[in-house]
Amino acid sequence: MEHHPHETRHTFITKAKKSGMDEYILKRIVGHAINDTTEATYTHREIEELKEEMLKIKD
């Protein structure tokens, strides 16, 4: 089989979405743009919130 490192990113994002991870936290973790001004500018996520969302991902 031939795999590329970027495929792990696809797998992570797919599993995160299937697990119900908060969309904005997922974008923050993977470095995607957040186009919602309120979320991007005025909402601050704590590291504990990011950790809690990561724990939602199972197998």
PDBQT receptor file of N, H, CA, C and O in Angstrom, charges set to zero:
ATOM      1  N   MET A   1       0.839  -1.182   0.000  1.00  0.00    +0.000 N 
ATOM      2  CA  MET A   1       0.000   0.000   0.000  1.00  0.00    +0.000 C 
ATOM      3  C   MET A   1       0.877   1.237   0.000  1.00  0.00    +0.000 C 
ATOM      4  O   MET A   1       1.977   1.254   0.554  1.00  0.00    +0.000 OA
ATOM      5  N   GLU A   2       0.366   2.240  -0.623  1.00  0.00    +0.000 N 
ATOM      6  H   GLU A   2      -0.527   2.225  -1.073  1.00  0.00    +0.000 HD
ATOM      7  CA  GLU A   2       1.100   3.498  -0.692  1.00  0.00    +0.000 C 
ATOM      8  C   GLU A   2       0.271   4.589  -0.013  1.00  0.00    +0.000 C 
ATOM      9  O   GLU A   2      -0.853   4.873  -0.427  1.00  0.00    +0.000 OA
ATOM     10  N   HIS A   3       0.824   5.187   1.014  1.00  0.00    +0.000 N 
ATOM     11  H   HIS A   3       1.737   4.957   1.351  1.00  0.00    +0.000 HD
ATOM     12  CA  HIS A   3       0.132   6.255   1.746  1.00  0.00    +0.000 C 
ATOM     13  C   HIS A   3       1.034   7.472   1.823  1.00  0.00    +0.000 C 
ATOM     14  O   HIS A   3       2.255   7.387   1.699  1.00  0.00    +0.000 OA
ATOM     15  N   HIS A   4       0.388   8.605   2.033  1.00  0.00    +0.000 N 
ATOM     16  H   HIS A   4      -0.604   8.674   2.134  1.00  0.00    +0.000 HD
ATOM     17  CA  HIS A   4       1.113   9.861   2.166  1.00  0.00    +0.000 C 
ATOM     18  C   HIS A   4       0.760  10.490   3.519  1.00  0.00    +0.000 C 
ATOM     19  O   HIS A   4      -0.359  10.314   4.002  1.00  0.00    +0.000 OA
ATOM     20  N   PRO A   5       1.687  11.212   4.131  1.00  0.00    +0.000 N 
ATOM     21  CA  PRO A   5       1.435  11.799   5.449  1.00  0.00    +0.000 C 
ATOM     22  C   PRO A   5       0.171  12.658   5.509  1.00  0.00    +0.000 C 
ATOM     23  O   PRO A   5      -0.500  12.701   6.540  1.00  0.00    +0.000 OA
ATOM     24  N   HIS A   6      -0.152  13.337   4.419  1.00  0.00    +0.000 N 
ATOM     25  H   HIS A   6       0.393  13.302   3.581  1.00  0.00    +0.000 HD
ATOM     26  CA  HIS A   6      -1.323  14.219   4.426  1.00  0.00    +0.000 C 
ATOM     27  C   HIS A   6      -2.626  13.433   4.614  1.00  0.00    +0.000 C 
ATOM     28  O   HIS A   6      -3.634  13.996   5.042  1.00  0.00    +0.000 OA
ATOM     29  N   GLU A   7      -2.606  12.152   4.299  1.00  0.00    +0.000 N 
ATOM     30  H   GLU A   7      -1.787  11.694   3.951  1.00  0.00    +0.000 HD
ATOM     31  CA  GLU A   7      -3.798  11.325   4.470  1.00  0.00    +0.000 C 
ATOM     32  C   GLU A   7      -4.210  11.230   5.940  1.00  0.00    +0.000 C 
ATOM     33  O   GLU A   7      -5.394  11.077   6.241  1.00  0.00    +0.000 OA
ATOM     34  N   THR A   8      -3.249  11.318   6.851  1.00  0.00    +0.000 N 
ATOM     35  H   THR A   8      -2.287  11.442   6.606  1.00  0.00    +0.000 HD
ATOM     36  CA  THR A   8      -3.593  11.262   8.271  1.00  0.00    +0.000 C 
ATOM     37  C   THR A   8      -4.427  12.477   8.658  1.00  0.00    +0.000 C 
ATOM     38  O   THR A   8      -5.286  12.386   9.535  1.00  0.00    +0.000 OA
ATOM     39  N   ARG A   9      -4.183  13.608   8.015  1.00  0.00    +0.000 N 
ATOM     40  H   ARG A   9      -3.485  13.683   7.303  1.00  0.00    +0.000 HD
ATOM     41  CA  ARG A   9      -4.960  14.825   8.251  1.00  0.00    +0.000 C 
ATOM     42  C   ARG A   9      -6.417  14.597   7.831  1.00  0.00    +0.000 C 
ATOM     43  O   ARG A   9      -7.342  14.969   8.553  1.00  0.00    +0.000 OA
ATOM     44  N   HIS A  10      -6.610  13.986   6.666  1.00  0.00    +0.000 N 
ATOM     45  H   HIS A  10      -5.858  13.683   6.079  1.00  0.00    +0.000 HD
ATOM     46  CA  HIS A  10      -7.958  13.685   6.186  1.00  0.00    +0.000 C 
ATOM     47  C   HIS A  10      -8.666  12.749   7.165  1.00  0.00    +0.000 C 
ATOM     48  O   HIS A  10      -9.830  12.959   7.504  1.00  0.00    +0.000 OA
ATOM     49  N   THR A  11      -7.958  11.722   7.611  1.00  0.00    +0.000 N 
ATOM     50  H   THR A  11      -7.012  11.551   7.335  1.00  0.00    +0.000 HD
ATOM     51  CA  THR A  11      -8.540  10.758   8.544  1.00  0.00    +0.000 C 
ATOM     52  C   THR A  11      -8.907  11.434   9.857  1.00  0.00    +0.000 C 
ATOM     53  O   THR A  11      -9.996  11.212  10.385  1.00  0.00    +0.000 OA
ATOM     54  N   PHE A  12      -8.006  12.258  10.388  1.00  0.00    +0.000 N 
ATOM     55  H   PHE A  12      -7.121  12.439   9.959  1.00  0.00    +0.000 HD
ATOM     56  CA  PHE A  12      -8.274  12.950  11.644  1.00  0.00    +0.000 C 
ATOM     57  C   PHE A  12      -9.515  13.828  11.534  1.00  0.00    +0.000 C 
ATOM     58  O   PHE A  12     -10.389  13.783  12.400  1.00  0.00    +0.000 OA
ATOM     59  N   ILE A  13      -9.593  14.622  10.478  1.00  0.00    +0.000 N 
ATOM     60  H   ILE A  13      -8.884  14.658   9.775  1.00  0.00    +0.000 HD
ATOM     61  CA  ILE A  13     -10.727  15.540  10.320  1.00  0.00    +0.000 C 
ATOM     62  C   ILE A  13     -12.028  14.765  10.133  1.00  0.00    +0.000 C 
ATOM     63  O   ILE A  13     -13.057  15.140  10.695  1.00  0.00    +0.000 OA
ATOM     64  N   THR A  14     -11.992  13.704   9.361  1.00  0.00    +0.000 N 
ATOM     65  H   THR A  14     -11.156  13.399   8.905  1.00  0.00    +0.000 HD
ATOM     66  CA  THR A  14     -13.184  12.880   9.157  1.00  0.00    +0.000 C 
ATOM     67  C   THR A  14     -13.659  12.276  10.472  1.00  0.00    +0.000 C 
ATOM     68  O   THR A  14     -14.849  12.330  10.785  1.00  0.00    +0.000 OA
ATOM     69  N   LYS A  15     -12.733  11.697  11.249  1.00  0.00    +0.000 N 
ATOM     70  H   LYS A  15     -11.767  11.653  10.994  1.00  0.00    +0.000 HD
ATOM     71  CA  LYS A  15     -13.107  11.100  12.538  1.00  0.00    +0.000 C 
ATOM     72  C   LYS A  15     -13.620  12.169  13.508  1.00  0.00    +0.000 C 
ATOM     73  O   LYS A  15     -14.571  11.930  14.251  1.00  0.00    +0.000 OA
ATOM     74  N   ALA A  16     -12.995  13.333  13.499  1.00  0.00    +0.000 N 
ATOM     75  H   ALA A  16     -12.222  13.527  12.895  1.00  0.00    +0.000 HD
ATOM     76  CA  ALA A  16     -13.414  14.417  14.386  1.00  0.00    +0.000 C 
ATOM     77  C   ALA A  16     -14.842  14.848  14.070  1.00  0.00    +0.000 C 
ATOM     78  O   ALA A  16     -15.649  15.031  14.982  1.00  0.00    +0.000 OA
ATOM     79  N   LYS A  17     -15.158  15.008  12.805  1.00  0.00    +0.000 N 
ATOM     80  H   LYS A  17     -14.503  14.859  12.064  1.00  0.00    +0.000 HD
ATOM     81  CA  LYS A  17     -16.511  15.411  12.423  1.00  0.00    +0.000 C 
ATOM     82  C   LYS A  17     -17.530  14.328  12.761  1.00  0.00    +0.000 C 
ATOM     83  O   LYS A  17     -18.623  14.634  13.238  1.00  0.00    +0.000 OA
ATOM     84  N   LYS A  18     -17.182  13.070  12.520  1.00  0.00    +0.000 N 
ATOM     85  H   LYS A  18     -16.294  12.822  12.132  1.00  0.00    +0.000 HD
ATOM     86  CA  LYS A  18     -18.089  11.961  12.845  1.00  0.00    +0.000 C 
ATOM     87  C   LYS A  18     -18.313  11.846  14.345  1.00  0.00    +0.000 C 
ATOM     88  O   LYS A  18     -19.361  11.370  14.783  1.00  0.00    +0.000 OA
ATOM     89  N   SER A  19     -17.334  12.280  15.135  1.00  0.00    +0.000 N 
ATOM     90  H   SER A  19     -16.483  12.666  14.780  1.00  0.00    +0.000 HD
ATOM     91  CA  SER A  19     -17.430  12.203  16.590  1.00  0.00    +0.000 C 
ATOM     92  C   SER A  19     -18.181  13.382  17.183  1.00  0.00    +0.000 C 
ATOM     93  O   SER A  19     -18.436  13.417  18.387  1.00  0.00    +0.000 OA
ATOM     94  N   GLY A  20     -18.540  14.354  16.341  1.00  0.00    +0.000 N 
ATOM     95  H   GLY A  20     -18.333  14.325  15.363  1.00  0.00    +0.000 HD
ATOM     96  CA  GLY A  20     -19.285  15.508  16.825  1.00  0.00    +0.000 C 
ATOM     97  C   GLY A  20     -18.416  16.606  17.415  1.00  0.00    +0.000 C 
ATOM     98  O   GLY A  20     -18.894  17.411  18.215  1.00  0.00    +0.000 OA
ATOM     99  N   MET A  21     -17.154  16.649  17.032  1.00  0.00    +0.000 N 
ATOM    100  H   MET A  21     -16.766  15.996  16.382  1.00  0.00    +0.000 HD
ATOM    101  CA  MET A  21     -16.267  17.691  17.530  1.00  0.00    +0.000 C 
ATOM    102  C   MET A  21     -16.777  19.067  17.110  1.00  0.00    +0.000 C 
ATOM    103  O   MET A  21     -17.241  19.245  15.984  1.00  0.00    +0.000 OA
ATOM    104  N   ASP A  22     -16.692  20.022  18.002  1.00  0.00    +0.000 N 
ATOM    105  H   ASP A  22     -16.315  19.878  18.917  1.00  0.00    +0.000 HD
ATOM    106  CA  ASP A  22     -17.072  21.400  17.728  1.00  0.00    +0.000 C 
ATOM    107  C   ASP A  22     -16.334  21.890  16.471  1.00  0.00    +0.000 C 
ATOM    108  O   ASP A  22     -15.109  21.801  16.385  1.00  0.00    +0.000 OA
ATOM    109  N   GLU A  23     -17.087  22.400  15.519  1.00  0.00    +0.000 N 
ATOM    110  H   GLU A  23     -18.082  22.472  15.590  1.00  0.00    +0.000 HD
ATOM    111  CA  GLU A  23     -16.546  22.813  14.217  1.00  0.00    +0.000 C 
ATOM    112  C   GLU A  23     -15.438  23.858  14.355  1.00  0.00    +0.000 C 
ATOM    113  O   GLU A  23     -14.412  23.771  13.681  1.00  0.00    +0.000 OA
ATOM    114  N   TYR A  24     -15.645  24.832  15.219  1.00  0.00    +0.000 N 
ATOM    115  H   TYR A  24     -16.478  24.903  15.767  1.00  0.00    +0.000 HD
ATOM    116  CA  TYR A  24     -14.646  25.891  15.372  1.00  0.00    +0.000 C 
ATOM    117  C   TYR A  24     -13.374  25.399  16.055  1.00  0.00    +0.000 C 
ATOM    118  O   TYR A  24     -12.272  25.830  15.716  1.00  0.00    +0.000 OA
ATOM    119  N   ILE A  25     -13.532  24.508  17.006  1.00  0.00    +0.000 N 
ATOM    120  H   ILE A  25     -14.427  24.158  17.281  1.00  0.00    +0.000 HD
ATOM    121  CA  ILE A  25     -12.355  23.939  17.659  1.00  0.00    +0.000 C 
ATOM    122  C   ILE A  25     -11.581  23.084  16.661  1.00  0.00    +0.000 C 
ATOM    123  O   ILE A  25     -10.351  23.119  16.636  1.00  0.00    +0.000 OA
ATOM    124  N   LEU A  26     -12.289  22.322  15.846  1.00  0.00    +0.000 N 
ATOM    125  H   LEU A  26     -13.289  22.293  15.866  1.00  0.00    +0.000 HD
ATOM    126  CA  LEU A  26     -11.622  21.525  14.819  1.00  0.00    +0.000 C 
ATOM    127  C   LEU A  26     -10.836  22.424  13.863  1.00  0.00    +0.000 C 
ATOM    128  O   LEU A  26      -9.684  22.132  13.543  1.00  0.00    +0.000 OA
ATOM    129  N   LYS A  27     -11.449  23.503  13.413  1.00  0.00    +0.000 N 
ATOM    130  H   LYS A  27     -12.385  23.740  13.673  1.00  0.00    +0.000 HD
ATOM    131  CA  LYS A  27     -10.745  24.436  12.524  1.00  0.00    +0.000 C 
ATOM    132  C   LYS A  27      -9.511  25.023  13.202  1.00  0.00    +0.000 C 
ATOM    133  O   LYS A  27      -8.466  25.174  12.570  1.00  0.00    +0.000 OA
ATOM    134  N   ARG A  28      -9.629  25.350  14.472  1.00  0.00    +0.000 N 
ATOM    135  H   ARG A  28     -10.479  25.228  14.985  1.00  0.00    +0.000 HD
ATOM    136  CA  ARG A  28      -8.493  25.906  15.207  1.00  0.00    +0.000 C 
ATOM    137  C   ARG A  28      -7.363  24.884  15.296  1.00  0.00    +0.000 C 
ATOM    138  O   ARG A  28      -6.199  25.230  15.097  1.00  0.00    +0.000 OA
ATOM    139  N   ILE A  29      -7.696  23.639  15.589  1.00  0.00    +0.000 N 
ATOM    140  H   ILE A  29      -8.642  23.358  15.751  1.00  0.00    +0.000 HD
ATOM    141  CA  ILE A  29      -6.685  22.586  15.735  1.00  0.00    +0.000 C 
ATOM    142  C   ILE A  29      -5.936  22.353  14.431  1.00  0.00    +0.000 C 
ATOM    143  O   ILE A  29      -4.712  22.221  14.430  1.00  0.00    +0.000 OA
ATOM    144  N   VAL A  30      -6.679  22.299  13.300  1.00  0.00    +0.000 N 
ATOM    145  H   VAL A  30      -7.673  22.406  13.300  1.00  0.00    +0.000 HD
ATOM    146  CA  VAL A  30      -6.028  21.983  12.027  1.00  0.00    +0.000 C 
ATOM    147  C   VAL A  30      -5.522  23.217  11.279  1.00  0.00    +0.000 C 
ATOM    148  O   VAL A  30      -4.893  23.095  10.228  1.00  0.00    +0.000 OA
ATOM    149  N   GLY A  31      -5.798  24.401  11.821  1.00  0.00    +0.000 N 
ATOM    150  H   GLY A  31      -6.309  24.501  12.674  1.00  0.00    +0.000 HD
ATOM    151  CA  GLY A  31      -5.257  25.618  11.212  1.00  0.00    +0.000 C 
ATOM    152  C   GLY A  31      -6.053  26.166  10.047  1.00  0.00    +0.000 C 
ATOM    153  O   GLY A  31      -5.516  26.912   9.228  1.00  0.00    +0.000 OA
ATOM    154  N   HIS A  32      -7.330  25.809   9.957  1.00  0.00    +0.000 N 
ATOM    155  H   HIS A  32      -7.766  25.203  10.622  1.00  0.00    +0.000 HD
ATOM    156  CA  HIS A  32      -8.173  26.354   8.885  1.00  0.00    +0.000 C 
ATOM    157  C   HIS A  32      -8.721  27.720   9.282  1.00  0.00    +0.000 C 
ATOM    158  O   HIS A  32      -8.849  28.036  10.465  1.00  0.00    +0.000 OA
ATOM    159  N   ALA A  33      -9.038  28.513   8.281  1.00  0.00    +0.000 N 
ATOM    160  H   ALA A  33      -8.935  28.257   7.320  1.00  0.00    +0.000 HD
ATOM    161  CA  ALA A  33      -9.583  29.844   8.520  1.00  0.00    +0.000 C 
ATOM    162  C   ALA A  33     -10.958  29.751   9.171  1.00  0.00    +0.000 C 
ATOM    163  O   ALA A  33     -11.751  28.864   8.855  1.00  0.00    +0.000 OA
ATOM    164  N   ILE A  34     -11.223  30.670  10.074  1.00  0.00    +0.000 N 
ATOM    165  H   ILE A  34     -10.579  31.391  10.331  1.00  0.00    +0.000 HD
ATOM    166  CA  ILE A  34     -12.535  30.791  10.702  1.00  0.00    +0.000 C 
ATOM    167  C   ILE A  34     -13.108  32.108  10.203  1.00  0.00    +0.000 C 
ATOM    168  O   ILE A  34     -12.634  33.183  10.569  1.00  0.00    +0.000 OA
ATOM    169  N   ASN A  35     -14.139  32.011   9.358  1.00  0.00    +0.000 N 
ATOM    170  H   ASN A  35     -14.523  31.138   9.060  1.00  0.00    +0.000 HD
ATOM    171  CA  ASN A  35     -14.686  33.195   8.709  1.00  0.00    +0.000 C 
ATOM    172  C   ASN A  35     -15.759  33.903   9.518  1.00  0.00    +0.000 C 
ATOM    173  O   ASN A  35     -16.216  34.978   9.128  1.00  0.00    +0.000 OA
ATOM    174  N   ASP A  36     -16.162  33.331  10.618  1.00  0.00    +0.000 N 
ATOM    175  H   ASP A  36     -15.791  32.458  10.935  1.00  0.00    +0.000 HD
ATOM    176  CA  ASP A  36     -17.156  33.934  11.498  1.00  0.00    +0.000 C 
ATOM    177  C   ASP A  36     -16.428  34.930  12.398  1.00  0.00    +0.000 C 
ATOM    178  O   ASP A  36     -15.628  34.526  13.243  1.00  0.00    +0.000 OA
ATOM    179  N   THR A  37     -16.690  36.210  12.230  1.00  0.00    +0.000 N 
ATOM    180  H   THR A  37     -17.339  36.538  11.544  1.00  0.00    +0.000 HD
ATOM    181  CA  THR A  37     -15.985  37.254  12.978  1.00  0.00    +0.000 C 
ATOM    182  C   THR A  37     -16.131  37.085  14.480  1.00  0.00    +0.000 C 
ATOM    183  O   THR A  37     -15.163  37.241  15.223  1.00  0.00    +0.000 OA
ATOM    184  N   THR A  38     -17.334  36.766  14.927  1.00  0.00    +0.000 N 
ATOM    185  H   THR A  38     -18.121  36.639  14.323  1.00  0.00    +0.000 HD
ATOM    186  CA  THR A  38     -17.547  36.589  16.367  1.00  0.00    +0.000 C 
ATOM    187  C   THR A  38     -16.670  35.474  16.900  1.00  0.00    +0.000 C 
ATOM    188  O   THR A  38     -16.023  35.627  17.936  1.00  0.00    +0.000 OA
ATOM    189  N   GLU A  39     -16.647  34.350  16.194  1.00  0.00    +0.000 N 
ATOM    190  H   GLU A  39     -17.173  34.226  15.352  1.00  0.00    +0.000 HD
ATOM    191  CA  GLU A  39     -15.851  33.204  16.644  1.00  0.00    +0.000 C 
ATOM    192  C   GLU A  39     -14.360  33.485  16.527  1.00  0.00    +0.000 C 
ATOM    193  O   GLU A  39     -13.604  33.210  17.458  1.00  0.00    +0.000 OA
ATOM    194  N   ALA A  40     -13.933  34.024  15.405  1.00  0.00    +0.000 N 
ATOM    195  H   ALA A  40     -14.547  34.247  14.648  1.00  0.00    +0.000 HD
ATOM    196  CA  ALA A  40     -12.501  34.225  15.153  1.00  0.00    +0.000 C 
ATOM    197  C   ALA A  40     -11.902  35.334  16.008  1.00  0.00    +0.000 C 
ATOM    198  O   ALA A  40     -10.739  35.256  16.406  1.00  0.00    +0.000 OA
ATOM    199  N   THR A  41     -12.684  36.356  16.287  1.00  0.00    +0.000 N 
ATOM    200  H   THR A  41     -13.628  36.420  15.964  1.00  0.00    +0.000 HD
ATOM    201  CA  THR A  41     -12.131  37.534  16.963  1.00  0.00    +0.000 C 
ATOM    202  C   THR A  41     -12.494  37.622  18.436  1.00  0.00    +0.000 C 
ATOM    203  O   THR A  41     -11.655  37.971  19.266  1.00  0.00    +0.000 OA
ATOM    204  N   TYR A  42     -13.723  37.310  18.757  1.00  0.00    +0.000 N 
ATOM    205  H   TYR A  42     -14.405  37.026  18.082  1.00  0.00    +0.000 HD
ATOM    206  CA  TYR A  42     -14.207  37.590  20.111  1.00  0.00    +0.000 C 
ATOM    207  C   TYR A  42     -14.370  36.371  21.007  1.00  0.00    +0.000 C 
ATOM    208  O   TYR A  42     -14.587  36.517  22.210  1.00  0.00    +0.000 OA
ATOM    209  N   THR A  43     -14.270  35.180  20.447  1.00  0.00    +0.000 N 
ATOM    210  H   THR A  43     -14.093  35.061  19.470  1.00  0.00    +0.000 HD
ATOM    211  CA  THR A  43     -14.420  33.970  21.252  1.00  0.00    +0.000 C 
ATOM    212  C   THR A  43     -13.042  33.369  21.492  1.00  0.00    +0.000 C 
ATOM    213  O   THR A  43     -12.271  33.155  20.557  1.00  0.00    +0.000 OA
ATOM    214  N   HIS A  44     -12.749  33.105  22.739  1.00  0.00    +0.000 N 
ATOM    215  H   HIS A  44     -13.376  33.279  23.499  1.00  0.00    +0.000 HD
ATOM    216  CA  HIS A  44     -11.452  32.542  23.085  1.00  0.00    +0.000 C 
ATOM    217  C   HIS A  44     -11.649  31.123  23.612  1.00  0.00    +0.000 C 
ATOM    218  O   HIS A  44     -12.431  30.890  24.535  1.00  0.00    +0.000 OA
ATOM    219  N   ARG A  45     -10.938  30.199  23.019  1.00  0.00    +0.000 N 
ATOM    220  H   ARG A  45     -10.303  30.389  22.269  1.00  0.00    +0.000 HD
ATOM    221  CA  ARG A  45     -11.032  28.804  23.431  1.00  0.00    +0.000 C 
ATOM    222  C   ARG A  45      -9.860  28.472  24.341  1.00  0.00    +0.000 C 
ATOM    223  O   ARG A  45      -8.708  28.783  24.037  1.00  0.00    +0.000 OA
ATOM    224  N   GLU A  46     -10.168  27.848  25.439  1.00  0.00    +0.000 N 
ATOM    225  H   GLU A  46     -11.104  27.595  25.686  1.00  0.00    +0.000 HD
ATOM    226  CA  GLU A  46      -9.143  27.425  26.386  1.00  0.00    +0.000 C 
ATOM    227  C   GLU A  46      -8.568  26.085  25.944  1.00  0.00    +0.000 C 
ATOM    228  O   GLU A  46      -9.245  25.311  25.267  1.00  0.00    +0.000 OA
ATOM    229  N   ILE A  47      -7.330  25.807  26.320  1.00  0.00    +0.000 N 
ATOM    230  H   ILE A  47      -6.780  26.435  26.870  1.00  0.00    +0.000 HD
ATOM    231  CA  ILE A  47      -6.681  24.553  25.954  1.00  0.00    +0.000 C 
ATOM    232  C   ILE A  47      -7.471  23.359  26.478  1.00  0.00    +0.000 C 
ATOM    233  O   ILE A  47      -7.495  22.306  25.842  1.00  0.00    +0.000 OA
ATOM    234  N   GLU A  48      -8.112  23.514  27.626  1.00  0.00    +0.000 N 
ATOM    235  H   GLU A  48      -8.093  24.370  28.143  1.00  0.00    +0.000 HD
ATOM    236  CA  GLU A  48      -8.916  22.413  28.182  1.00  0.00    +0.000 C 
ATOM    237  C   GLU A  48     -10.089  22.074  27.257  1.00  0.00    +0.000 C 
ATOM    238  O   GLU A  48     -10.447  20.905  27.111  1.00  0.00    +0.000 OA
ATOM    239  N   GLU A  49     -10.683  23.093  26.635  1.00  0.00    +0.000 N 
ATOM    240  H   GLU A  49     -10.391  24.042  26.753  1.00  0.00    +0.000 HD
ATOM    241  CA  GLU A  49     -11.781  22.842  25.699  1.00  0.00    +0.000 C 
ATOM    242  C   GLU A  49     -11.281  22.045  24.493  1.00  0.00    +0.000 C 
ATOM    243  O   GLU A  49     -11.959  21.132  24.022  1.00  0.00    +0.000 OA
ATOM    244  N   LEU A  50     -10.103  22.392  24.002  1.00  0.00    +0.000 N 
ATOM    245  H   LEU A  50      -9.552  23.134  24.385  1.00  0.00    +0.000 HD
ATOM    246  CA  LEU A  50      -9.523  21.666  22.878  1.00  0.00    +0.000 C 
ATOM    247  C   LEU A  50      -9.272  20.215  23.262  1.00  0.00    +0.000 C 
ATOM    248  O   LEU A  50      -9.559  19.307  22.482  1.00  0.00    +0.000 OA
ATOM    249  N   LYS A  51      -8.739  19.991  24.460  1.00  0.00    +0.000 N 
ATOM    250  H   LYS A  51      -8.505  20.728  25.094  1.00  0.00    +0.000 HD
ATOM    251  CA  LYS A  51      -8.474  18.632  24.931  1.00  0.00    +0.000 C 
ATOM    252  C   LYS A  51      -9.764  17.826  25.054  1.00  0.00    +0.000 C 
ATOM    253  O   LYS A  51      -9.810  16.659  24.667  1.00  0.00    +0.000 OA
ATOM    254  N   GLU A  52     -10.815  18.453  25.595  1.00  0.00    +0.000 N 
ATOM    255  H   GLU A  52     -10.778  19.401  25.909  1.00  0.00    +0.000 HD
ATOM    256  CA  GLU A  52     -12.098  17.767  25.759  1.00  0.00    +0.000 C 
ATOM    257  C   GLU A  52     -12.660  17.345  24.401  1.00  0.00    +0.000 C 
ATOM    258  O   GLU A  52     -13.196  16.245  24.265  1.00  0.00    +0.000 OA
ATOM    259  N   GLU A  53     -12.542  18.202  23.417  1.00  0.00    +0.000 N 
ATOM    260  H   GLU A  53     -12.107  19.095  23.528  1.00  0.00    +0.000 HD
ATOM    261  CA  GLU A  53     -13.046  17.874  22.088  1.00  0.00    +0.000 C 
ATOM    262  C   GLU A  53     -12.221  16.730  21.469  1.00  0.00    +0.000 C 
ATOM    263  O   GLU A  53     -12.775  15.858  20.799  1.00  0.00    +0.000 OA
ATOM    264  N   MET A  54     -10.925  16.738  21.690  1.00  0.00    +0.000 N 
ATOM    265  H   MET A  54     -10.475  17.447  22.235  1.00  0.00    +0.000 HD
ATOM    266  CA  MET A  54     -10.065  15.668  21.166  1.00  0.00    +0.000 C 
ATOM    267  C   MET A  54     -10.463  14.317  21.752  1.00  0.00    +0.000 C 
ATOM    268  O   MET A  54     -10.380  13.294  21.073  1.00  0.00    +0.000 OA
ATOM    269  N   LEU A  55     -10.897  14.311  23.016  1.00  0.00    +0.000 N 
ATOM    270  H   LEU A  55     -10.965  15.142  23.568  1.00  0.00    +0.000 HD
ATOM    271  CA  LEU A  55     -11.265  13.062  23.666  1.00  0.00    +0.000 C 
ATOM    272  C   LEU A  55     -12.543  12.454  23.092  1.00  0.00    +0.000 C 
ATOM    273  O   LEU A  55     -12.840  11.287  23.345  1.00  0.00    +0.000 OA
ATOM    274  N   LYS A  56     -13.298  13.234  22.326  1.00  0.00    +0.000 N 
ATOM    275  H   LYS A  56     -13.057  14.182  22.121  1.00  0.00    +0.000 HD
ATOM    276  CA  LYS A  56     -14.513  12.718  21.693  1.00  0.00    +0.000 C 
ATOM    277  C   LYS A  56     -14.193  11.684  20.621  1.00  0.00    +0.000 C 
ATOM    278  O   LYS A  56     -15.022  10.828  20.312  1.00  0.00    +0.000 OA
ATOM    279  N   ILE A  57     -12.993  11.763  20.055  1.00  0.00    +0.000 N 
ATOM    280  H   ILE A  57     -12.320  12.458  20.306  1.00  0.00    +0.000 HD
ATOM    281  CA  ILE A  57     -12.616  10.869  18.954  1.00  0.00    +0.000 C 
ATOM    282  C   ILE A  57     -12.271   9.506  19.526  1.00  0.00    +0.000 C 
ATOM    283  O   ILE A  57     -11.393   9.374  20.379  1.00  0.00    +0.000 OA
ATOM    284  N   LYS A  58     -12.960   8.522  19.051  1.00  0.00    +0.000 N 
ATOM    285  H   LYS A  58     -13.673   8.630  18.358  1.00  0.00    +0.000 HD
ATOM    286  CA  LYS A  58     -12.708   7.139  19.441  1.00  0.00    +0.000 C 
ATOM    287  C   LYS A  58     -12.301   6.379  18.205  1.00  0.00    +0.000 C 
ATOM    288  O   LYS A  58     -12.596   6.805  17.089  1.00  0.00    +0.000 OA
ATOM    289  N   ASP A  59     -11.630   5.264  18.383  1.00  0.00    +0.000 N 
ATOM    290  H   ASP A  59     -11.390   4.918  19.290  1.00  0.00    +0.000 HD
ATOM    291  CA  ASP A  59     -11.188   4.402  17.286  1.00  0.00    +0.000 C 
ATOM    292  C   ASP A  59     -11.533   5.013  15.968  1.00  0.00    +0.000 C 
ATOM    293  O   ASP A  59     -11.239   4.432  14.923  1.00  0.00    +0.000 OA
TER     294      ASP A  59
